[in-house]
Amino acid sequence: MLISNMEIVPGKTVVKHLGLVQGSTVRAKHIGRDLMASLKNIVGGELKGYTELLEDARREAVERMTAQAESIGANAVLNVRFSTSSVAQGAAELFAYGTAVVLE
């Protein structure tokens, strides 16, 4: 499965457009990560716990989007985008979406 944020793939032809596919996950903050983040706010630096949380969320959302694309016969998802939103206090949704196609 080819996943791309481009609208076209050089050297390939879209032979079938299958429509929008999507995947999402909602993640909550961990109390231990919050404590470490509070300490980092004092001294500065990367919040590695949150970085890992977002990496996991992106991976899971893309896997779900890819599974949906495969289920409708796609061999690629083009123009992939990500979105995030807060859904509750301390919880956020990561949403991945794109256009499922068949490439030749």
MODELLER restraints for C-alpha pairs under 7 A, 6 or more apart:
rsr = mdl.restraints
at = mdl.atoms
rsr.add(forms.Gaussian(group=physical.xy_distance, feature=features.Distance(at['CA:1:A'], at['CA:75:A']), mean=5.01, stdev=0.5))
rsr.add(forms.Gaussian(group=physical.xy_distance, feature=features.Distance(at['CA:1:A'], at['CA:76:A']), mean=5.16, stdev=0.5))
rsr.add(forms.Gaussian(group=physical.xy_distance, feature=features.Distance(at['CA:2:A'], at['CA:75:A']), mean=6.50, stdev=0.5))
rsr.add(forms.Gaussian(group=physical.xy_distance, feature=features.Distance(at['CA:2:A'], at['CA:76:A']), mean=4.41, stdev=0.5))
rsr.add(forms.Gaussian(group=physical.xy_distance, feature=features.Distance(at['CA:2:A'], at['CA:77:A']), mean=6.25, stdev=0.5))
rsr.add(forms.Gaussian(group=physical.xy_distance, feature=features.Distance(at['CA:3:A'], at['CA:76:A']), mean=5.80, stdev=0.5))
rsr.add(forms.Gaussian(group=physical.xy_distance, feature=features.Distance(at['CA:3:A'], at['CA:77:A']), mean=4.97, stdev=0.5))
rsr.add(forms.Gaussian(group=physical.xy_distance, feature=features.Distance(at['CA:3:A'], at['CA:78:A']), mean=6.13, stdev=0.5))
rsr.add(forms.Gaussian(group=physical.xy_distance, feature=features.Distance(at['CA:4:A'], at['CA:77:A']), mean=6.37, stdev=0.5))
rsr.add(forms.Gaussian(group=physical.xy_distance, feature=features.Distance(at['CA:4:A'], at['CA:78:A']), mean=4.96, stdev=0.5))
rsr.add(forms.Gaussian(group=physical.xy_distance, feature=features.Distance(at['CA:4:A'], at['CA:79:A']), mean=6.07, stdev=0.5))
rsr.add(forms.Gaussian(group=physical.xy_distance, feature=features.Distance(at['CA:4:A'], at['CA:80:A']), mean=5.96, stdev=0.5))
rsr.add(forms.Gaussian(group=physical.xy_distance, feature=features.Distance(at['CA:5:A'], at['CA:78:A']), mean=5.79, stdev=0.5))
rsr.add(forms.Gaussian(group=physical.xy_distance, feature=features.Distance(at['CA:5:A'], at['CA:79:A']), mean=4.20, stdev=0.5))
rsr.add(forms.Gaussian(group=physical.xy_distance, feature=features.Distance(at['CA:5:A'], at['CA:80:A']), mean=4.47, stdev=0.5))
rsr.add(forms.Gaussian(group=physical.xy_distance, feature=features.Distance(at['CA:5:A'], at['CA:81:A']), mean=6.67, stdev=0.5))
rsr.add(forms.Gaussian(group=physical.xy_distance, feature=features.Distance(at['CA:6:A'], at['CA:78:A']), mean=5.98, stdev=0.5))
rsr.add(forms.Gaussian(group=physical.xy_distance, feature=features.Distance(at['CA:6:A'], at['CA:79:A']), mean=4.90, stdev=0.5))
rsr.add(forms.Gaussian(group=physical.xy_distance, feature=features.Distance(at['CA:7:A'], at['CA:78:A']), mean=5.62, stdev=0.5))
rsr.add(forms.Gaussian(group=physical.xy_distance, feature=features.Distance(at['CA:7:A'], at['CA:79:A']), mean=4.88, stdev=0.5))
rsr.add(forms.Gaussian(group=physical.xy_distance, feature=features.Distance(at['CA:12:A'], at['CA:103:A']), mean=6.23, stdev=0.5))
rsr.add(forms.Gaussian(group=physical.xy_distance, feature=features.Distance(at['CA:12:A'], at['CA:104:A']), mean=5.83, stdev=0.5))
rsr.add(forms.Gaussian(group=physical.xy_distance, feature=features.Distance(at['CA:13:A'], at['CA:103:A']), mean=5.52, stdev=0.5))
rsr.add(forms.Gaussian(group=physical.xy_distance, feature=features.Distance(at['CA:13:A'], at['CA:104:A']), mean=5.31, stdev=0.5))
rsr.add(forms.Gaussian(group=physical.xy_distance, feature=features.Distance(at['CA:14:A'], at['CA:101:A']), mean=6.50, stdev=0.5))
rsr.add(forms.Gaussian(group=physical.xy_distance, feature=features.Distance(at['CA:14:A'], at['CA:102:A']), mean=5.88, stdev=0.5))
rsr.add(forms.Gaussian(group=physical.xy_distance, feature=features.Distance(at['CA:14:A'], at['CA:103:A']), mean=4.62, stdev=0.5))
rsr.add(forms.Gaussian(group=physical.xy_distance, feature=features.Distance(at['CA:14:A'], at['CA:104:A']), mean=6.41, stdev=0.5))
rsr.add(forms.Gaussian(group=physical.xy_distance, feature=features.Distance(at['CA:15:A'], at['CA:102:A']), mean=5.71, stdev=0.5))
rsr.add(forms.Gaussian(group=physical.xy_distance, feature=features.Distance(at['CA:15:A'], at['CA:103:A']), mean=5.77, stdev=0.5))
rsr.add(forms.Gaussian(group=physical.xy_distance, feature=features.Distance(at['CA:15:A'], at['CA:104:A']), mean=6.38, stdev=0.5))
rsr.add(forms.Gaussian(group=physical.xy_distance, feature=features.Distance(at['CA:16:A'], at['CA:101:A']), mean=5.57, stdev=0.5))
rsr.add(forms.Gaussian(group=physical.xy_distance, feature=features.Distance(at['CA:16:A'], at['CA:102:A']), mean=5.03, stdev=0.5))
rsr.add(forms.Gaussian(group=physical.xy_distance, feature=features.Distance(at['CA:17:A'], at['CA:100:A']), mean=6.45, stdev=0.5))
rsr.add(forms.Gaussian(group=physical.xy_distance, feature=features.Distance(at['CA:17:A'], at['CA:101:A']), mean=4.64, stdev=0.5))
rsr.add(forms.Gaussian(group=physical.xy_distance, feature=features.Distance(at['CA:17:A'], at['CA:102:A']), mean=6.64, stdev=0.5))
rsr.add(forms.Gaussian(group=physical.xy_distance, feature=features.Distance(at['CA:18:A'], at['CA:100:A']), mean=5.17, stdev=0.5))
rsr.add(forms.Gaussian(group=physical.xy_distance, feature=features.Distance(at['CA:18:A'], at['CA:101:A']), mean=5.34, stdev=0.5))
rsr.add(forms.Gaussian(group=physical.xy_distance, feature=features.Distance(at['CA:19:A'], at['CA:99:A']), mean=5.41, stdev=0.5))
rsr.add(forms.Gaussian(group=physical.xy_distance, feature=features.Distance(at['CA:19:A'], at['CA:100:A']), mean=5.44, stdev=0.5))
rsr.add(forms.Gaussian(group=physical.xy_distance, feature=features.Distance(at['CA:20:A'], at['CA:98:A']), mean=5.73, stdev=0.5))
rsr.add(forms.Gaussian(group=physical.xy_distance, feature=features.Distance(at['CA:20:A'], at['CA:99:A']), mean=4.68, stdev=0.5))
rsr.add(forms.Gaussian(group=physical.xy_distance, feature=features.Distance(at['CA:20:A'], at['CA:100:A']), mean=6.06, stdev=0.5))
rsr.add(forms.Gaussian(group=physical.xy_distance, feature=features.Distance(at['CA:21:A'], at['CA:65:A']), mean=5.84, stdev=0.5))
rsr.add(forms.Gaussian(group=physical.xy_distance, feature=features.Distance(at['CA:21:A'], at['CA:68:A']), mean=6.27, stdev=0.5))
rsr.add(forms.Gaussian(group=physical.xy_distance, feature=features.Distance(at['CA:21:A'], at['CA:69:A']), mean=6.05, stdev=0.5))
rsr.add(forms.Gaussian(group=physical.xy_distance, feature=features.Distance(at['CA:21:A'], at['CA:97:A']), mean=5.68, stdev=0.5))
rsr.add(forms.Gaussian(group=physical.xy_distance, feature=features.Distance(at['CA:21:A'], at['CA:98:A']), mean=5.64, stdev=0.5))
rsr.add(forms.Gaussian(group=physical.xy_distance, feature=features.Distance(at['CA:21:A'], at['CA:99:A']), mean=6.07, stdev=0.5))
rsr.add(forms.Gaussian(group=physical.xy_distance, feature=features.Distance(at['CA:21:A'], at['CA:100:A']), mean=6.15, stdev=0.5))
rsr.add(forms.Gaussian(group=physical.xy_distance, feature=features.Distance(at['CA:22:A'], at['CA:65:A']), mean=4.53, stdev=0.5))
rsr.add(forms.Gaussian(group=physical.xy_distance, feature=features.Distance(at['CA:22:A'], at['CA:96:A']), mean=5.60, stdev=0.5))
rsr.add(forms.Gaussian(group=physical.xy_distance, feature=features.Distance(at['CA:22:A'], at['CA:97:A']), mean=4.23, stdev=0.5))
rsr.add(forms.Gaussian(group=physical.xy_distance, feature=features.Distance(at['CA:22:A'], at['CA:98:A']), mean=6.59, stdev=0.5))
rsr.add(forms.Gaussian(group=physical.xy_distance, feature=features.Distance(at['CA:23:A'], at['CA:61:A']), mean=4.60, stdev=0.5))
rsr.add(forms.Gaussian(group=physical.xy_distance, feature=features.Distance(at['CA:23:A'], at['CA:62:A']), mean=6.13, stdev=0.5))
rsr.add(forms.Gaussian(group=physical.xy_distance, feature=features.Distance(at['CA:23:A'], at['CA:64:A']), mean=4.65, stdev=0.5))
rsr.add(forms.Gaussian(group=physical.xy_distance, feature=features.Distance(at['CA:23:A'], at['CA:65:A']), mean=4.13, stdev=0.5))
rsr.add(forms.Gaussian(group=physical.xy_distance, feature=features.Distance(at['CA:23:A'], at['CA:95:A']), mean=5.92, stdev=0.5))
rsr.add(forms.Gaussian(group=physical.xy_distance, feature=features.Distance(at['CA:23:A'], at['CA:96:A']), mean=5.26, stdev=0.5))
rsr.add(forms.Gaussian(group=physical.xy_distance, feature=features.Distance(at['CA:23:A'], at['CA:97:A']), mean=6.44, stdev=0.5))
rsr.add(forms.Gaussian(group=physical.xy_distance, feature=features.Distance(at['CA:24:A'], at['CA:61:A']), mean=4.53, stdev=0.5))
rsr.add(forms.Gaussian(group=physical.xy_distance, feature=features.Distance(at['CA:24:A'], at['CA:93:A']), mean=6.77, stdev=0.5))
rsr.add(forms.Gaussian(group=physical.xy_distance, feature=features.Distance(at['CA:24:A'], at['CA:94:A']), mean=5.56, stdev=0.5))
rsr.add(forms.Gaussian(group=physical.xy_distance, feature=features.Distance(at['CA:24:A'], at['CA:95:A']), mean=4.33, stdev=0.5))
rsr.add(forms.Gaussian(group=physical.xy_distance, feature=features.Distance(at['CA:24:A'], at['CA:96:A']), mean=6.12, stdev=0.5))
rsr.add(forms.Gaussian(group=physical.xy_distance, feature=features.Distance(at['CA:25:A'], at['CA:57:A']), mean=6.28, stdev=0.5))
rsr.add(forms.Gaussian(group=physical.xy_distance, feature=features.Distance(at['CA:25:A'], at['CA:60:A']), mean=6.87, stdev=0.5))
rsr.add(forms.Gaussian(group=physical.xy_distance, feature=features.Distance(at['CA:25:A'], at['CA:61:A']), mean=5.80, stdev=0.5))
rsr.add(forms.Gaussian(group=physical.xy_distance, feature=features.Distance(at['CA:25:A'], at['CA:93:A']), mean=5.59, stdev=0.5))
rsr.add(forms.Gaussian(group=physical.xy_distance, feature=features.Distance(at['CA:25:A'], at['CA:94:A']), mean=5.55, stdev=0.5))
rsr.add(forms.Gaussian(group=physical.xy_distance, feature=features.Distance(at['CA:25:A'], at['CA:95:A']), mean=6.75, stdev=0.5))
rsr.add(forms.Gaussian(group=physical.xy_distance, feature=features.Distance(at['CA:26:A'], at['CA:91:A']), mean=6.69, stdev=0.5))
rsr.add(forms.Gaussian(group=physical.xy_distance, feature=features.Distance(at['CA:26:A'], at['CA:92:A']), mean=5.46, stdev=0.5))
rsr.add(forms.Gaussian(group=physical.xy_distance, feature=features.Distance(at['CA:26:A'], at['CA:93:A']), mean=4.16, stdev=0.5))
rsr.add(forms.Gaussian(group=physical.xy_distance, feature=features.Distance(at['CA:26:A'], at['CA:94:A']), mean=6.35, stdev=0.5))
rsr.add(forms.Gaussian(group=physical.xy_distance, feature=features.Distance(at['CA:27:A'], at['CA:91:A']), mean=5.47, stdev=0.5))
rsr.add(forms.Gaussian(group=physical.xy_distance, feature=features.Distance(at['CA:27:A'], at['CA:92:A']), mean=5.54, stdev=0.5))
rsr.add(forms.Gaussian(group=physical.xy_distance, feature=features.Distance(at['CA:27:A'], at['CA:93:A']), mean=6.37, stdev=0.5))
rsr.add(forms.Gaussian(group=physical.xy_distance, feature=features.Distance(at['CA:28:A'], at['CA:90:A']), mean=5.67, stdev=0.5))
rsr.add(forms.Gaussian(group=physical.xy_distance, feature=features.Distance(at['CA:28:A'], at['CA:91:A']), mean=4.09, stdev=0.5))
rsr.add(forms.Gaussian(group=physical.xy_distance, feature=features.Distance(at['CA:28:A'], at['CA:92:A']), mean=6.49, stdev=0.5))
rsr.add(forms.Gaussian(group=physical.xy_distance, feature=features.Distance(at['CA:29:A'], at['CA:90:A']), mean=5.60, stdev=0.5))
rsr.add(forms.Gaussian(group=physical.xy_distance, feature=features.Distance(at['CA:29:A'], at['CA:91:A']), mean=6.27, stdev=0.5))
rsr.add(forms.Gaussian(group=physical.xy_distance, feature=features.Distance(at['CA:33:A'], at['CA:49:A']), mean=5.75, stdev=0.5))
rsr.add(forms.Gaussian(group=physical.xy_distance, feature=features.Distance(at['CA:37:A'], at['CA:47:A']), mean=5.95, stdev=0.5))
rsr.add(forms.Gaussian(group=physical.xy_distance, feature=features.Distance(at['CA:40:A'], at['CA:47:A']), mean=6.91, stdev=0.5))
rsr.add(forms.Gaussian(group=physical.xy_distance, feature=features.Distance(at['CA:57:A'], at['CA:94:A']), mean=6.36, stdev=0.5))
rsr.add(forms.Gaussian(group=physical.xy_distance, feature=features.Distance(at['CA:58:A'], at['CA:94:A']), mean=6.62, stdev=0.5))
rsr.add(forms.Gaussian(group=physical.xy_distance, feature=features.Distance(at['CA:61:A'], at['CA:94:A']), mean=6.83, stdev=0.5))
rsr.add(forms.Gaussian(group=physical.xy_distance, feature=features.Distance(at['CA:61:A'], at['CA:95:A']), mean=6.22, stdev=0.5))
rsr.add(forms.Gaussian(group=physical.xy_distance, feature=features.Distance(at['CA:61:A'], at['CA:96:A']), mean=5.67, stdev=0.5))
rsr.add(forms.Gaussian(group=physical.xy_distance, feature=features.Distance(at['CA:62:A'], at['CA:96:A']), mean=6.01, stdev=0.5))
rsr.add(forms.Gaussian(group=physical.xy_distance, feature=features.Distance(at['CA:65:A'], at['CA:96:A']), mean=6.73, stdev=0.5))
rsr.add(forms.Gaussian(group=physical.xy_distance, feature=features.Distance(at['CA:65:A'], at['CA:97:A']), mean=6.70, stdev=0.5))
rsr.add(forms.Gaussian(group=physical.xy_distance, feature=features.Distance(at['CA:69:A'], at['CA:100:A']), mean=5.73, stdev=0.5))
rsr.add(forms.Gaussian(group=physical.xy_distance, feature=features.Distance(at['CA:74:A'], at['CA:100:A']), mean=5.64, stdev=0.5))
rsr.add(forms.Gaussian(group=physical.xy_distance, feature=features.Distance(at['CA:74:A'], at['CA:101:A']), mean=5.15, stdev=0.5))
rsr.add(forms.Gaussian(group=physical.xy_distance, feature=features.Distance(at['CA:74:A'], at['CA:102:A']), mean=5.02, stdev=0.5))
rsr.add(forms.Gaussian(group=physical.xy_distance, feature=features.Distance(at['CA:75:A'], at['CA:101:A']), mean=6.48, stdev=0.5))
rsr.add(forms.Gaussian(group=physical.xy_distance, feature=features.Distance(at['CA:75:A'], at['CA:102:A']), mean=5.24, stdev=0.5))
rsr.add(forms.Gaussian(group=physical.xy_distance, feature=features.Distance(at['CA:75:A'], at['CA:103:A']), mean=6.51, stdev=0.5))
rsr.add(forms.Gaussian(group=physical.xy_distance, feature=features.Distance(at['CA:76:A'], at['CA:100:A']), mean=5.98, stdev=0.5))
rsr.add(forms.Gaussian(group=physical.xy_distance, feature=features.Distance(at['CA:76:A'], at['CA:101:A']), mean=5.47, stdev=0.5))
rsr.add(forms.Gaussian(group=physical.xy_distance, feature=features.Distance(at['CA:76:A'], at['CA:102:A']), mean=6.17, stdev=0.5))
rsr.add(forms.Gaussian(group=physical.xy_distance, feature=features.Distance(at['CA:76:A'], at['CA:103:A']), mean=6.71, stdev=0.5))
rsr.add(forms.Gaussian(group=physical.xy_distance, feature=features.Distance(at['CA:77:A'], at['CA:98:A']), mean=5.83, stdev=0.5))
rsr.add(forms.Gaussian(group=physical.xy_distance, feature=features.Distance(at['CA:77:A'], at['CA:99:A']), mean=5.26, stdev=0.5))
rsr.add(forms.Gaussian(group=physical.xy_distance, feature=features.Distance(at['CA:77:A'], at['CA:100:A']), mean=4.49, stdev=0.5))
rsr.add(forms.Gaussian(group=physical.xy_distance, feature=features.Distance(at['CA:77:A'], at['CA:101:A']), mean=6.05, stdev=0.5))
rsr.add(forms.Gaussian(group=physical.xy_distance, feature=features.Distance(at['CA:78:A'], at['CA:98:A']), mean=5.68, stdev=0.5))
rsr.add(forms.Gaussian(group=physical.xy_distance, feature=features.Distance(at['CA:78:A'], at['CA:99:A']), mean=5.14, stdev=0.5))
rsr.add(forms.Gaussian(group=physical.xy_distance, feature=features.Distance(at['CA:78:A'], at['CA:100:A']), mean=6.53, stdev=0.5))
rsr.add(forms.Gaussian(group=physical.xy_distance, feature=features.Distance(at['CA:79:A'], at['CA:98:A']), mean=5.32, stdev=0.5))
rsr.add(forms.Gaussian(group=physical.xy_distance, feature=features.Distance(at['CA:79:A'], at['CA:99:A']), mean=6.27, stdev=0.5))
rsr.add(forms.Gaussian(group=physical.xy_distance, feature=features.Distance(at['CA:80:A'], at['CA:96:A']), mean=6.95, stdev=0.5))
rsr.add(forms.Gaussian(group=physical.xy_distance, feature=features.Distance(at['CA:80:A'], at['CA:97:A']), mean=5.52, stdev=0.5))
rsr.add(forms.Gaussian(group=physical.xy_distance, feature=features.Distance(at['CA:80:A'], at['CA:98:A']), mean=4.21, stdev=0.5))
rsr.add(forms.Gaussian(group=physical.xy_distance, feature=features.Distance(at['CA:81:A'], at['CA:96:A']), mean=5.75, stdev=0.5))
rsr.add(forms.Gaussian(group=physical.xy_distance, feature=features.Distance(at['CA:81:A'], at['CA:97:A']), mean=5.51, stdev=0.5))
rsr.add(forms.Gaussian(group=physical.xy_distance, feature=features.Distance(at['CA:81:A'], at['CA:98:A']), mean=6.31, stdev=0.5))
rsr.add(forms.Gaussian(group=physical.xy_distance, feature=features.Distance(at['CA:82:A'], at['CA:95:A']), mean=5.58, stdev=0.5))
rsr.add(forms.Gaussian(group=physical.xy_distance, feature=features.Distance(at['CA:82:A'], at['CA:96:A']), mean=4.56, stdev=0.5))
rsr.add(forms.Gaussian(group=physical.xy_distance, feature=features.Distance(at['CA:82:A'], at['CA:97:A']), mean=6.58, stdev=0.5))
rsr.add(forms.Gaussian(group=physical.xy_distance, feature=features.Distance(at['CA:83:A'], at['CA:94:A']), mean=5.89, stdev=0.5))
rsr.add(forms.Gaussian(group=physical.xy_distance, feature=features.Distance(at['CA:83:A'], at['CA:95:A']), mean=5.05, stdev=0.5))
rsr.add(forms.Gaussian(group=physical.xy_distance, feature=features.Distance(at['CA:83:A'], at['CA:96:A']), mean=6.51, stdev=0.5))
rsr.add(forms.Gaussian(group=physical.xy_distance, feature=features.Distance(at['CA:84:A'], at['CA:92:A']), mean=6.83, stdev=0.5))
rsr.add(forms.Gaussian(group=physical.xy_distance, feature=features.Distance(at['CA:84:A'], at['CA:93:A']), mean=5.47, stdev=0.5))
rsr.add(forms.Gaussian(group=physical.xy_distance, feature=features.Distance(at['CA:84:A'], at['CA:94:A']), mean=4.58, stdev=0.5))
rsr.add(forms.Gaussian(group=physical.xy_distance, feature=features.Distance(at['CA:84:A'], at['CA:95:A']), mean=6.05, stdev=0.5))
rsr.add(forms.Gaussian(group=physical.xy_distance, feature=features.Distance(at['CA:85:A'], at['CA:92:A']), mean=5.56, stdev=0.5))
rsr.add(forms.Gaussian(group=physical.xy_distance, feature=features.Distance(at['CA:85:A'], at['CA:93:A']), mean=5.30, stdev=0.5))
rsr.add(forms.Gaussian(group=physical.xy_distance, feature=features.Distance(at['CA:85:A'], at['CA:94:A']), mean=6.84, stdev=0.5))
rsr.add(forms.Gaussian(group=physical.xy_distance, feature=features.Distance(at['CA:86:A'], at['CA:92:A']), mean=4.30, stdev=0.5))
rsr.add(forms.Gaussian(group=physical.xy_distance, feature=features.Distance(at['CA:86:A'], at['CA:93:A']), mean=6.23, stdev=0.5))
rsr.add(forms.Gaussian(group=physical.xy_distance, feature=features.Distance(at['CA:87:A'], at['CA:93:A']), mean=6.49, stdev=0.5))
